[in-house]
Every structure is written in structure tokens, then in C-alpha cells.
Amino acid sequence: MDDNLHLDKIPAIGISFQCALHGQRQIVLQTFVERDCDVATLNAILDKLRDASERQYAWGQVEQLKLELKREHATAEQQQLNIERADQRLRETWNSSNRKGELRLTQAEIQQQRQAYDNAEAIKKRIASMKEDLARWEARVANGGVGSLSDGAG
């Protein structure tokens, strides 16, 4: 019984770790350690708090990237429809003008078509990049954080 009273009187250091999350949310993690704990123990606790908060941040990143991917896929679909419509209009204009032979575009039409295809390619690259980012953030969520410097991760 005397030992329990003594344990309650050990001076402690209060630690609060605050992390901003998505959507104007934040998380505050709190703990206490003995005032005279060794540096390795203190650093291990701080690493745990950091990893826990980074994992919570990663959840928000996953949600955000999924929304962005959905929008980017919709943009890609719309761009593809625009290209198909523009190509169809060019063919119809060529055919209605009673021209013979293969479709020949003006310089302005070539430039517009090139720009449309370049935009479609840029969208594909953004989607690929977002998918890579999503996989990295999902791995952080699954692995419980990014790891600490003391365990060689990070």
C-alpha cells in the first residue's frame, strides 16, 4: 500500500502532441512520463505519438485523394467525349463540303486537336500520379504510421 502512494507522487512530465488534420480538424494526443525517465524512453513515446498522429493525417489524405481521383476520372471522360465530338464535327464538315480524299485539317484545327490530345495525356499522367500517392498513403494507414528514425523507417 505504501508503494502505491509513493508511485502517485513521482513527478511527471505532461506531453501534448497536436496535429492538424483535413477539414479544419485537429487531434491532440496526451500522455505523461516520469520526470527522470531516460532520453530513449522519452523519444520512444514521442515517436509513438508522432506515428499515431501521422496515421490519422494519412486517413484524411486517403479520403482527399479518392475524391480528387473521382473528379479527375470525370474530367478524363469529359475530355475524351470532347475529343470524339470535335473529331466527328471535323469529319462531318469535311464530308459536307464535298471535298474528296482524306480529311485534311487547317493549321488552327491541327493546333486545337493537338492541344486536346495533350490535355488528355496530362490528365492520364495526373491520374497515375494520384494513384501512386494514394497507394503510399494507404500503406501508411495500413502500417500504422511512417515509422520512426530510431527503427530505420521514415
Secondary structure, DSSP 8 states (H G I E B T S, - for coil): -HHHHHHHTS-EEEEEEEEE-STT-EEEEEEEEETT--HHHHHHHHHHHHHHHHHHHHHHHHHHHHHHHHHHHHHHHHHHHHHHHHHHHHHHHHHHTT--SS----HHHHHHHHHHHHHHHHHHHHHHHHHHHHHHHHHHHHHTSS--GGGT--
